Amino acid sequence: MTDLPPCPVCRQENTYPDGGLLICPDCGHEWSADAPSQAVADDDDRLVVKDAHGNLLADGDSVVLIKDLRLKGSSTVIKGGTKIRGIRLVSGDHEVDCKVDGMSIMLKAQYLKKA
């Protein structure tokens, strides 16, 4: 296996080289392979996300929905009590990126509790 650095934006390790660039297929970020590595961020740069009960969430945690959620743009409803494994924290309007029943969705942490 090659020793490529993880993505400095989403911290996923699924990067690959393309010419003089490194590319992250998960978030689409491209950066120069010659640039200094930003693989490990300082504690000040860490994203702080808390669930509905104030517990800190981290990448890879398992969470449970606390209420039924209707997905925007579809008639699909995700039932409260659904367990979601392997979440990924992202910055933006919705803090949690995950997969539920094979669908990739983004959720707000206020509707989740740590399992």
N, C-alpha and C positions, 0 to 999 in steps of 0.2 A: 504494500500500500504506500502511496506517496505521502509526503509530509506537507500537505497544503494547509495554510492557516484557515481557521473558520471565518465566516463572514463577519465583518466588523459591525454590520447593521443588525442582523437578526441572530447572530452567533450560531447559526447552523453549520455543521461540518461537511455539508454536501457540496463543496466548491470544486470547480474544475478550471484548468488553464485554457485560454484561447488566445494564442499569439502572446503578446506581452501583458495581457490582462488576466485577472482571476474573476470568475463569474459565479454568483450564487443563484442556482435555479429556483430556490425557495422564495426569495424576495426580489430577485432581478437586479441586485446591486452588482456593479462592476467596479473594480479598482485595479490599480497598477501593481504588478507583482514586485516591482522594484521599490514601492513605497514601504515605509516602516510599518511593521505589523501592529495592528490595533486589536489583536485577537482577544486580549484580556482587558476588559474595561476596569477603570477604578471603581471603588465602591460608591463614589459620588455620582457616577453615570448610571448606576443600576436603576432599573425601573421598579418603583414601589407600587404594588397593586394589592389591595385588601379586598377580601370577600365581604359578603353582607353582614357578617358577624365580627369583622375587624381582624381576622386572621390574615397573615401575610401569605400571598401566593407566590409560587416559583415555577419556572419551566419544568414540565414533566409531572406536575401534581395531578391528582385526581380530584374532581369536584362533582357536586350534585346540584342540579337546578332546584331552586326553592319555589318556583311557580311555573305554570304553563306559559310558554312563549310562542307567539305566532311569528313566523318568519316573514319579513317584508317581501312583497312581490310574489308570494306563493300562498297556497292554502294550507301549507304544512304547519302543524303544531307540534312542538316538542313538549312532552309532558313533564310536569314537576316531578322530581324524584329520579329523573334520568341521570345515571352516572356517566361522567365524561372523563376519560383517561388521557393522560399525556398532553396537557394543555401547553400552549406557548404564549408567553406574554409579549404584547406588541404595544407600541405607543400609538396614540390616536384616540378617536371617539370611542371605539370598542377596544377594551384592554386585553381580551382573551381570544386567541385563534385556536380552533379545535375542529375535530371531526365528530359528527353525530350521525349514526346510521349511514356512513359512507359519504356524507355531505360535508364539505368544508364550510364552516360558518365562523362568524365573529360574534362574541357575546360581551355584554357589559358585566363587570365583576359584581355589581350590586345584585344580580340575580343568581349568584352562585354561593355555595358554601363548601369549604374544604372538606374532603372525605377522609 
